Amino acid sequence: MITGEVKNKIDGIWNTFFSAGITSPLTVLEQMTYLLFIKLLDDSQLKKEANAKMFGVGVKDAVFKTGNWLNPETNKEVPYNDLRWSVFKNFDTTTMLSTVRNDVFVFIQNISTGKDSSYSKFMKGTIFMIPNERTFARIVDGINDLDLNDKDSMGDVYEYILGKMAVSGTNGQFRTPRHIIRMMVEMLKPTLNDRICDPAMGSAGFIVESARYTTEHYHSEILKKEHGEHYRNTMFYGFDTDQTMLRIGAMNMMLHGVENPNIDWRDSLSDDNTDTDLYTKVFANPPFTGSLDYDAVDKSLLTIAKTKKTELLFISLFIRILKLGGRCACIVPDGVLFGGNNAPKAIRQELIENQRLEAVISMPSGVFKPYAGVSTAILIFTKTNAGGTDKVWFYDMKADGLSLDDKRNEIVDNDIPDILARFANLEGETDRTPQEQSFLIPKSEIVENDYDLSINKYKKVDRVAVEYEKPETVLARIKTLQSEIDKAITKYESLI
């Protein structure tokens, strides 16, 4: 768990970037990602070297070899040793900046051996933007001062840095709060038998949280070779069209012990994406405000609903890429729940009639502040291709443990523990009524309401009859009060 002291140190590094004129939070995050990657490479090899020395063997898969490395841009030989964080951090500031800018950055763009290739491929095209040696020295000192001695602590630090990235994407993306991601993952309970995908991954929050959940609940099983290989290489998949997000997501996964995640550049809605019946779990918060041309969309996604809206197209995609029996938890804007035109209704009808819709969790609009004030809900469904929806569980989330304003400070009220407990025991919800915060609605009633999934369509509010006094009684009381006021004024005037 990250401490207040560490947070203050990270804030100090962040402010150093801003003081140097690097004011875009995304750029700051990207530059810090590069530096953390460089440090992680050296930290990893230092541990390998210590173990090798202990057992009297050579270092396997060394990133920094003995001898010199040929810089392909300058055609000059550079000692591998000079490329290591633990070495160049001790150079004078001028030499350190020159070494990192001209040699180390070129080196990480060209790593292509061993497991490091999964991450180095996203380092191609990186641009070193720290402008001067004084700023760079302060940043290096700041990162050293964080004492990142293991992946857990570095992962916590990186999560905090991600939380500072208060920027909204140009195509409607915004960062999903960590506690909402954790709730969704805990509701679907990933196991080592799963193959998990987020086709609009951003910073990889959902697959990182899935990895964390799996390691917490199946720690000893992961130590077995077959499970460990699956966890590191074939369990997690994430796609995005933003190269910066791919770098950030790849780093995020690496810091959480997933050495070779299947993270790639991909337009998930295009015909370049041929994934079908592949995944057992899908978690996503896809872009909401996008609108695509029909020609840019894979035709298979238009069979359920002919639409240009990305939030609807992604639901069609989730259904297609899931295996039979696979489950999805995704965030949608409220308009998907009750939109009156043909496309939203067709999507809802598909989930209810042809798949098994399990839950609709309505979230307050402040959940995504300060990034956006949009009202959203979580849909949970299982792919069956044969129906199976009997009753749908609705929950009216009113609080998530944080204030619903731009500050998002911690508060006592928090419905998330209740959501998790009730979803894990839906049989216990049978006797609850729509007057309560959560309840089950039979499929027949939803069909009668034209497949409307908005919670307000079914939630009932108890109304208590209020008896008011007769107007003449109220008027008489007012006249009595006025008379007393007039007498008081007359008496006060006589004293002047």
Backbone torsions as a table, in degrees:
resi	resn	phi	psi	omega
1	MET	NA	130.6	-176.8
2	ILE	-74.3	135.8	-176.6
3	THR	-93.3	166.8	177.5
4	GLY	-62.3	-34.3	179.2
5	GLU	-63.9	-43.9	179.4
6	VAL	-65.6	-41.0	177.6
7	LYS	-58.3	-42.0	179.0
8	ASN	-63.4	-37.0	178.8
9	LYS	-67.2	-41.5	178.2
10	ILE	-64.8	-41.1	177.4
11	ASP	-60.2	-36.1	178.1
12	GLY	-64.8	-42.6	176.7
13	ILE	-62.5	-44.7	179.4
14	TRP	-57.0	-45.0	-179.0
15	ASN	-67.1	-29.6	176.7
16	THR	-63.5	-42.1	175.5
17	PHE	-59.7	-47.5	-177.4
18	PHE	-62.4	-39.7	180.0
19	SER	-64.4	-26.5	179.6
20	ALA	-87.5	4.5	177.4
21	GLY	93.0	3.8	176.8
22	ILE	-94.1	92.0	-169.3
23	THR	-104.0	-9.1	177.1
24	SER	-77.4	119.7	180.0
25	PRO	-56.8	-36.1	-179.5
26	LEU	-66.7	-39.1	178.0
27	THR	-66.4	-41.6	177.8
28	VAL	-60.1	-46.8	179.8
29	LEU	-61.1	-41.4	-179.0
30	GLU	-63.9	-45.9	-179.9
31	GLN	-64.4	-39.6	178.0
32	MET	-67.4	-33.8	176.8
33	THR	-60.5	-44.7	179.0
34	TYR	-59.5	-46.5	-176.0
35	LEU	-67.6	-39.2	177.0
36	LEU	-65.0	-37.3	177.1
37	PHE	-62.1	-45.1	179.8
38	ILE	-62.1	-43.7	179.6
39	LYS	-66.7	-39.5	-178.6
40	LEU	-64.1	-38.3	177.7
41	LEU	-59.0	-43.8	-178.9
42	ASP	-72.5	-42.5	179.4
43	ASP	-58.8	-42.2	-179.6
44	SER	-62.7	-42.3	-179.1
45	GLN	-72.2	-33.4	176.9
46	LEU	-59.7	-40.0	178.1
47	LYS	-67.4	-41.2	177.8
48	LYS	-61.4	-42.0	-179.1
49	GLU	-65.5	-38.8	179.0
50	ALA	-65.1	-42.6	179.1
51	ASN	-67.2	-41.4	-179.7
52	ALA	-63.3	-40.1	179.5
53	LYS	-65.2	-38.9	-178.8
54	MET	-62.5	-38.7	-176.6
55	PHE	-99.1	1.1	176.9
56	GLY	67.3	37.2	179.4
57	VAL	-125.4	171.5	177.9
58	GLY	-80.7	163.8	179.4
59	VAL	-81.3	125.9	-179.9
60	LYS	-88.2	138.1	177.6
61	ASP	54.8	47.4	179.4
62	ALA	-67.7	130.0	175.0
63	VAL	-76.7	-44.2	179.4
64	PHE	-100.2	104.3	-174.6
65	LYS	-85.1	-179.2	174.4
66	THR	-82.4	157.9	178.1
67	GLY	84.8	-148.8	-173.3
68	ASN	-114.2	155.9	175.7
69	TRP	-113.4	136.3	-180.0
70	LEU	-90.7	115.2	177.3
71	ASN	-72.4	115.2	-175.5
72	PRO	-69.3	-18.2	-179.6
73	GLU	-85.6	-36.9	-178.2
74	THR	-102.9	-12.6	-176.4
75	ASN	59.2	29.6	177.9
76	LYS	-113.2	147.8	177.9
77	GLU	-84.9	135.1	-179.6
78	VAL	-126.7	132.1	177.0
79	PRO	-58.6	130.6	176.8
80	TYR	-52.9	-35.6	-177.2
81	ASN	-60.0	-34.7	-178.9
82	ASP	-69.9	-14.9	-178.5
83	LEU	-86.5	-3.4	-174.7
84	ARG	-90.5	137.3	-178.7
85	TRP	-55.5	-45.0	-176.4
86	SER	-63.8	-16.8	179.9
87	VAL	-98.9	-54.3	-173.6
88	PHE	-69.4	-19.3	178.2
89	LYS	-64.4	-18.5	-179.9
90	ASN	-95.5	-2.2	176.9
91	PHE	-69.0	160.8	170.5
92	ASP	-64.1	157.7	-169.6
93	THR	-59.6	-37.8	-179.0
94	THR	-66.7	-47.3	-179.6
95	THR	-65.9	-39.6	-179.1
96	MET	-62.1	-47.8	-179.9
97	LEU	-62.7	-43.1	-179.7
98	SER	-64.4	-41.8	-178.9
99	THR	-63.8	-46.4	-177.9
100	VAL	-68.8	-45.9	-177.4
101	ARG	-65.3	-44.2	-171.2
102	ASN	-95.0	-23.9	-175.4
103	ASP	-118.9	-52.7	-174.8
104	VAL	-63.3	-42.6	-179.7
105	PHE	-65.0	-38.2	176.8
106	VAL	-65.8	-38.6	-179.8
107	PHE	-61.2	-48.0	-177.0
108	ILE	-70.3	-21.0	176.5
109	GLN	-76.7	-15.1	-173.3
110	ASN	-120.4	8.7	175.3
111	ILE	-65.7	130.7	-177.8
112	SER	-147.3	27.4	-179.9
113	THR	-124.4	147.8	174.3
114	GLY	64.5	-162.0	-174.9
115	LYS	-68.2	-18.2	-178.6
116	ASP	-65.7	-17.5	-177.6
117	SER	-63.2	-26.9	179.1
118	SER	-60.2	-29.9	-177.3
119	TYR	-102.5	-35.9	-177.2
120	SER	-64.9	-25.9	-179.9
121	LYS	-64.6	-26.7	178.3
122	PHE	-86.7	-5.8	177.6
123	MET	-87.6	-9.2	177.4
124	LYS	-65.8	137.1	-178.9
125	GLY	84.5	5.5	178.7
126	THR	-67.5	149.0	179.5
127	ILE	-125.1	125.3	178.3
128	PHE	-81.9	119.4	-171.1
129	MET	-116.8	2.5	179.8
130	ILE	-72.9	120.7	-163.0
131	PRO	-79.0	-27.5	-173.4
132	ASN	-146.4	163.4	-173.0
133	GLU	-67.7	-34.2	-179.0
134	ARG	-65.0	-46.2	178.8
135	THR	-62.9	-45.0	-177.9
136	PHE	-62.5	-42.2	180.0
137	ALA	-61.8	-40.3	179.5
138	ARG	-65.9	-38.7	-179.8
139	ILE	-68.0	-44.2	178.5
140	VAL	-61.7	-43.9	177.3
141	ASP	-61.4	-40.2	-179.9
142	GLY	-64.1	-42.1	178.6
143	ILE	-67.6	-39.8	176.0
144	ASN	-60.4	-38.0	-176.4
145	ASP	-70.5	-15.4	179.6
146	LEU	-72.4	-17.2	178.2
147	ASP	53.6	59.3	-179.1
148	LEU	-84.8	84.1	-172.4
149	ASN	-93.3	-3.0	175.3
150	ASP	-155.0	168.6	-176.0
151	LYS	-68.3	-29.7	179.2
152	ASP	-63.7	-47.6	-179.2
153	SER	-68.2	-38.5	178.6
154	MET	-67.3	-37.0	177.2
155	GLY	-63.0	-42.0	177.7
156	ASP	-63.0	-41.8	178.5
157	VAL	-62.2	-43.3	-178.0
158	TYR	-66.4	-36.7	176.9
159	GLU	-62.3	-40.2	179.1
160	TYR	-66.7	-39.7	177.4
161	ILE	-62.9	-42.4	177.5
162	LEU	-59.7	-37.2	-179.7
163	GLY	-65.7	-22.1	178.9
164	LYS	-83.0	-7.5	-177.7
165	MET	-82.3	75.2	-176.5
166	ALA	-85.1	67.2	179.5
167	VAL	-129.7	148.9	178.5
168	SER	-105.1	138.7	-180.0
169	GLY	-70.1	157.5	-178.4
170	THR	-72.7	-17.5	-179.5
171	ASN	-109.2	26.7	174.1
172	GLY	92.1	4.5	179.5
173	GLN	-79.2	144.7	168.4
174	PHE	-149.6	154.0	-170.7
175	ARG	-67.5	131.4	177.4
176	THR	-79.9	127.2	-180.0
177	PRO	-56.9	140.9	-174.7
178	ARG	-58.4	-39.2	-176.4
179	HIS	-71.8	-26.7	175.6
180	ILE	-72.8	-42.0	175.3
181	ILE	-58.7	-46.0	-178.2
182	ARG	-62.1	-41.2	178.9
183	MET	-60.9	-45.1	-178.2
184	MET	-64.0	-41.8	179.6
185	VAL	-65.5	-43.3	-179.0
186	GLU	-66.4	-26.2	177.6
187	MET	-70.5	-33.4	-178.4
188	LEU	-96.4	-12.3	171.5
189	LYS	49.4	72.7	178.5
190	PRO	-59.8	150.5	174.9
191	THR	-129.2	176.1	179.8
192	LEU	-73.5	-3.5	175.0
193	ASN	-90.8	-2.9	-174.6
194	ASP	-87.9	157.0	166.9
195	ARG	-124.1	114.8	-165.2
196	ILE	-111.8	138.2	-177.0
197	CYS	-138.1	142.5	166.1
198	ASP	-127.2	105.4	-175.9
199	PRO	-79.2	1.3	174.1
200	ALA	-138.6	64.3	-158.8
201	MET	-74.8	-24.7	-176.6
202	GLY	56.6	-122.8	-178.5
203	SER	-87.5	12.5	174.0
204	ALA	72.9	27.2	-177.1
205	GLY	-58.7	-42.0	-177.2
206	PHE	-69.1	-41.7	-178.6
207	ILE	-77.1	-27.8	173.3
208	VAL	-65.7	-44.4	180.0
209	GLU	-67.3	-33.8	175.1
210	SER	-63.5	-40.1	177.5
211	ALA	-64.7	-42.9	179.2
212	ARG	-62.3	-45.4	-179.9
213	TYR	-60.5	-43.1	-178.1
214	THR	-64.6	-44.1	-179.6
215	THR	-66.2	-34.1	179.3
216	GLU	-68.7	-38.5	-173.1
217	HIS	-96.0	-17.4	-177.1
218	TYR	-133.9	40.9	-174.1
219	HIS	-59.3	-46.9	-176.8
220	SER	-69.8	-34.3	179.8
221	GLU	-67.4	-34.6	-179.9
222	ILE	-63.6	-25.9	179.6
223	LEU	-69.1	-18.7	176.3
224	LYS	-74.6	141.1	-170.6
225	LYS	-55.7	-48.2	-174.8
226	GLU	-65.4	-39.0	179.1
227	HIS	-72.8	-39.7	179.6
228	GLY	-62.5	-41.2	178.5
229	GLU	-63.3	-42.7	179.0
230	HIS	-63.9	-45.1	-178.8
231	TYR	-60.0	-43.1	-175.2
232	ARG	-80.8	-24.7	-168.5
233	ASN	-124.6	-30.4	-171.3
234	THR	-131.8	11.8	-175.9
235	MET	-95.6	-29.1	-170.3
236	PHE	-121.1	135.2	-178.4
237	TYR	-136.3	134.9	178.3
238	GLY	-147.9	140.7	-177.2
239	PHE	-133.7	147.4	177.4
240	ASP	-158.5	163.0	178.6
241	THR	-104.2	4.7	-178.6
242	ASP	-109.3	113.9	-177.2
243	GLN	-61.1	-35.8	178.7
244	THR	-63.3	-43.8	178.9
245	MET	-64.2	-33.9	177.9
246	LEU	-63.7	-42.7	177.7
247	ARG	-61.8	-47.1	-178.0
248	ILE	-64.4	-43.7	179.6
249	GLY	-65.5	-40.5	178.7
250	ALA	-62.9	-42.7	176.8
251	MET	-62.5	-42.7	-179.7
252	ASN	-59.0	-44.6	179.3
253	MET	-66.4	-42.2	-179.6
254	MET	-60.8	-40.0	-179.2
255	LEU	-70.3	-13.9	177.8
256	HIS	-106.9	20.2	169.6
257	GLY	85.2	7.1	177.7
258	VAL	-96.9	102.9	-168.5
259	GLU	-75.0	-29.8	-173.4
260	ASN	-139.7	60.1	-180.0
261	PRO	-68.9	152.0	179.4
262	ASN	-87.8	75.6	-179.3
263	ILE	-106.8	124.7	-175.0
264	ASP	-146.9	158.2	171.8
265	TRP	-73.0	125.4	178.2
266	ARG	-161.7	134.1	169.3
267	ASP	-85.1	99.1	-170.0
268	SER	-63.4	-23.6	-177.3
269	LEU	-91.5	-5.5	-177.4
270	SER	-88.6	172.2	178.7
271	ASP	-75.5	-0.6	172.1
272	ASP	-71.3	-22.3	179.7
273	ASN	-93.4	108.0	-177.8
274	THR	-104.5	7.2	-178.6
275	ASP	-56.7	129.2	178.1
276	THR	-147.6	130.9	176.3
277	ASP	52.5	48.4	-174.1
278	LEU	-112.2	-32.5	-167.0
279	TYR	-114.2	149.8	178.6
280	THR	-98.0	-19.1	175.9
281	LYS	-139.0	136.2	172.9
282	VAL	-127.8	127.5	173.5
283	PHE	-121.5	137.1	-178.7
284	ALA	-164.6	150.8	166.5
285	ASN	-128.8	80.8	-171.7
286	PRO	-72.9	164.7	177.5
287	PRO	-58.8	139.5	-176.9
288	PHE	-97.5	-37.2	-166.5
289	THR	-96.2	3.2	-177.9
290	GLY	-74.4	151.8	175.4
291	SER	-141.7	120.2	-172.7
292	LEU	-109.5	155.5	171.2
293	ASP	-72.9	147.1	179.3
294	TYR	-57.4	-34.7	-178.1
295	ASP	-66.2	-23.0	-177.9
296	ALA	-87.6	-3.6	-174.0
297	VAL	-108.8	138.8	175.3
298	ASP	-60.8	131.8	-172.5
299	LYS	-62.1	-28.8	-179.5
300	SER	-63.2	-25.1	-178.9
301	LEU	-78.0	-15.1	-178.3
302	LEU	-92.8	-2.4	-177.4
303	THR	-72.1	-31.3	177.9
304	ILE	-78.4	-45.9	-179.4
305	ALA	-151.7	126.5	177.2
306	LYS	-81.8	106.4	-173.9
307	THR	-150.4	158.4	174.5
308	LYS	-106.0	-2.7	-175.1
309	LYS	-80.2	125.3	-175.4
310	THR	-63.6	-36.4	-177.8
311	GLU	-64.0	-30.2	177.6
312	LEU	-81.6	-39.6	179.1
313	LEU	-63.0	-36.8	179.7
314	PHE	-67.0	-35.3	177.0
315	ILE	-64.1	-41.1	174.8
316	SER	-59.4	-40.3	179.0
317	LEU	-64.3	-43.4	-179.4
318	PHE	-57.7	-43.1	179.7
319	ILE	-61.9	-42.9	-177.0
320	ARG	-67.0	-41.8	-172.2
321	ILE	-82.9	-15.1	178.2
322	LEU	-75.1	145.2	168.7
323	LYS	-73.7	160.5	172.0
324	LEU	-58.7	130.1	-176.2
325	GLY	89.8	-9.3	177.9
326	GLY	-72.5	155.0	-175.1
327	ARG	-123.2	152.3	-178.8
328	CYS	-130.8	139.9	168.0
329	ALA	-126.1	115.6	-176.5
330	CYS	-136.7	154.8	178.1
331	ILE	-98.4	134.2	179.6
332	VAL	-132.8	152.5	172.9
333	PRO	-71.8	154.9	-176.2
334	ASP	-55.9	-29.9	-178.1
335	GLY	-59.7	-25.4	177.9
336	VAL	-68.1	-29.0	-174.0
337	LEU	-76.0	-30.6	-174.0
338	PHE	-137.7	8.3	-179.7
339	GLY	-52.9	134.0	-171.7
340	GLY	-85.5	-17.7	-176.7
341	ASN	-79.2	179.8	-168.2
342	ASN	-64.8	-41.8	-172.3
343	ALA	-65.2	-52.5	179.0
344	PRO	-59.7	-39.6	179.3
345	LYS	-64.3	-40.1	179.6
346	ALA	-62.4	-39.3	177.9
347	ILE	-64.9	-45.6	179.8
348	ARG	-63.2	-41.1	179.6
349	GLN	-63.6	-39.5	177.8
350	GLU	-61.0	-45.7	-178.3
351	LEU	-65.0	-35.7	-175.2
352	ILE	-85.6	-41.1	-174.0
353	GLU	-88.6	-38.7	-173.2
354	ASN	-105.6	-18.8	176.3
355	GLN	-119.8	-170.3	176.5
356	ARG	-118.9	100.5	177.7
357	LEU	-77.1	126.1	-174.5
358	GLU	-101.9	-44.1	-171.0
359	ALA	-151.3	149.0	171.1
360	VAL	-129.9	114.2	-179.1
361	ILE	-110.5	110.9	-178.8
362	SER	-82.7	125.2	-178.2
363	MET	-107.3	147.3	177.7
364	PRO	-67.1	151.8	-174.1
365	SER	-64.0	-23.2	-177.3
366	GLY	-77.1	-3.8	-176.7
367	VAL	-58.5	-35.1	-176.0
368	PHE	-99.6	9.5	174.9
369	LYS	-71.0	150.1	4.3
370	PRO	-86.2	6.4	-175.7
371	TYR	-73.4	-41.2	-176.7
372	ALA	-160.2	155.1	179.7
373	GLY	-109.0	18.8	-175.5
374	VAL	-68.4	142.4	175.2
375	SER	-84.1	134.1	-173.4
376	THR	-137.5	169.5	175.5
377	ALA	-144.8	160.9	174.9
378	ILE	-106.2	128.1	174.1
379	LEU	-104.5	135.7	174.0
380	ILE	-125.1	125.2	-179.9
381	PHE	-146.6	161.8	177.1
382	THR	-115.3	135.7	176.6
383	LYS	-79.5	122.5	177.5
384	THR	-126.2	-27.6	-173.4
385	ASN	58.2	13.7	-179.3
386	ALA	-143.0	19.7	-179.8
387	GLY	77.7	-154.3	-179.4
388	GLY	122.4	-6.6	177.2
389	THR	-67.5	122.1	178.3
390	ASP	-110.8	-60.7	175.1
391	LYS	-131.7	147.8	177.8
392	VAL	-112.0	131.8	-179.7
393	TRP	-88.7	125.6	177.2
394	PHE	-110.8	139.4	175.6
395	TYR	-135.1	131.5	179.2
396	ASP	-99.3	89.6	179.1
397	MET	-71.4	122.8	179.8
398	LYS	-107.2	-21.9	-178.8
399	ALA	-148.8	144.8	-179.2
400	ASP	-122.3	17.9	178.7
401	GLY	92.3	-3.6	178.7
402	LEU	-132.0	151.5	177.8
403	SER	-63.7	148.9	-173.5
404	LEU	-94.9	27.6	174.7
405	ASP	-108.3	-173.7	-177.3
406	ASP	-65.4	-23.0	-177.5
407	LYS	-78.1	-32.7	178.0
408	ARG	51.6	52.4	177.1
409	ASN	-80.5	155.2	179.3
410	GLU	-66.1	137.8	176.2
411	ILE	-132.8	170.5	-177.9
412	VAL	-75.2	-41.5	-175.3
413	ASP	-65.3	127.8	-178.0
414	ASN	-158.6	114.3	-178.7
415	ASP	-85.6	-10.3	-172.6
416	ILE	-60.2	-46.0	177.1
417	PRO	-58.1	-37.6	179.3
418	ASP	-67.8	-39.9	178.3
419	ILE	-60.5	-47.2	-178.6
420	LEU	-62.9	-43.1	-178.0
421	ALA	-67.0	-42.4	-177.3
422	ARG	-73.2	-38.2	179.7
423	PHE	-65.9	-31.6	178.8
424	ALA	-74.3	-10.2	-179.0
425	ASN	-140.6	64.5	-177.1
426	LEU	-66.1	-22.9	176.6
427	GLU	-60.3	-32.2	-179.9
428	GLY	-74.8	-7.4	-179.6
429	GLU	-90.2	-6.2	-172.5
430	THR	-57.1	-39.9	-174.9
431	ASP	-88.9	0.3	179.5
432	ARG	-79.2	151.6	-175.5
433	THR	-112.6	163.2	178.9
434	PRO	-64.6	-4.0	173.0
435	GLN	-77.9	-14.3	-176.1
436	GLU	-96.8	176.8	-173.1
437	GLN	-73.3	-26.1	176.0
438	SER	-135.9	150.1	-176.8
439	PHE	-167.6	162.2	176.6
440	LEU	-103.8	137.2	177.5
441	ILE	-119.0	127.3	-179.9
442	PRO	-66.5	149.8	180.0
443	LYS	-54.3	-40.8	-176.8
444	SER	-58.1	-38.8	179.9
445	GLU	-69.4	-36.8	177.8
446	ILE	-66.5	-41.0	177.9
447	VAL	-62.7	-42.1	178.4
448	GLU	-60.2	-29.9	-179.9
449	ASN	-94.4	28.1	174.6
450	ASP	60.0	37.1	177.0
451	TYR	63.1	25.7	177.3
452	ASP	-69.6	130.4	-179.2
453	LEU	-114.8	11.0	177.8
454	SER	-74.1	134.2	-173.8
455	ILE	-63.2	-31.2	-178.4
456	ASN	-67.9	-17.1	177.3
457	LYS	-68.5	-27.1	-173.8
458	TYR	-116.1	-22.7	-178.1
459	LYS	-70.3	132.7	-179.4
460	LYS	-112.9	139.8	-179.5
461	VAL	-110.1	128.9	177.3
462	ASP	-68.5	129.2	178.4
463	ARG	-110.4	128.6	-179.1
464	VAL	-107.6	128.4	180.0
465	ALA	-66.6	135.3	179.5
466	VAL	-117.9	127.3	178.1
467	GLU	-98.6	127.0	-179.9
468	TYR	-103.9	151.5	176.5
469	GLU	-66.1	154.4	177.5
470	LYS	-66.3	145.2	-179.2
471	PRO	-54.5	-39.2	-177.5
472	GLU	-67.0	-30.5	177.9
473	THR	-68.7	-45.1	178.7
474	VAL	-62.1	-43.1	-178.8
475	LEU	-63.3	-39.7	179.4
476	ALA	-63.5	-40.2	179.5
477	ARG	-65.8	-39.0	178.0
478	ILE	-62.9	-42.3	-179.2
479	LYS	-64.1	-39.5	178.4
480	THR	-62.6	-45.0	178.5
481	LEU	-62.7	-41.2	-179.6
482	GLN	-64.2	-38.3	179.0
483	SER	-63.2	-41.7	179.6
484	GLU	-66.6	-35.9	177.7
485	ILE	-66.0	-42.5	-179.4
486	ASP	-62.5	-41.2	178.7
487	LYS	-63.9	-39.7	179.7
488	ALA	-65.1	-40.0	179.6
489	ILE	-64.9	-44.0	-179.9
490	THR	-61.0	-43.4	180.0
491	LYS	-64.8	-40.4	179.8
492	TYR	-64.6	-39.1	-179.6
493	GLU	-64.9	-33.1	-179.1
494	SER	-70.0	-18.6	-179.8
495	LEU	-87.8	-11.5	-176.2
496	ILE	-80.8	NA	NA
